[in-house]
Amino acid sequence: MPQTITKTDIVRAVSDLPDNATLDDAFDRLFVLHKIEQGLRDGQEGNTMTQAEVEAHFRKRRSQRQA
């Protein structure tokens, strides 16, 4: 079962923000936590790319834009 960010994690992340933090700051913090969790899950499930695969992917995209 995939791990998710719990209510406790959310409360802790928001509580760690400075007193003058905005709603956007809170959303940004939660979005980053979500992306980190997603990345860790992808890594555990083997949904990753090697450095060579990433480089080939971006070379291909760059050549397609230049064409």
Helices and strands as residue ranges (DSSP letters): H 7-15, H 23-44, H 51-66
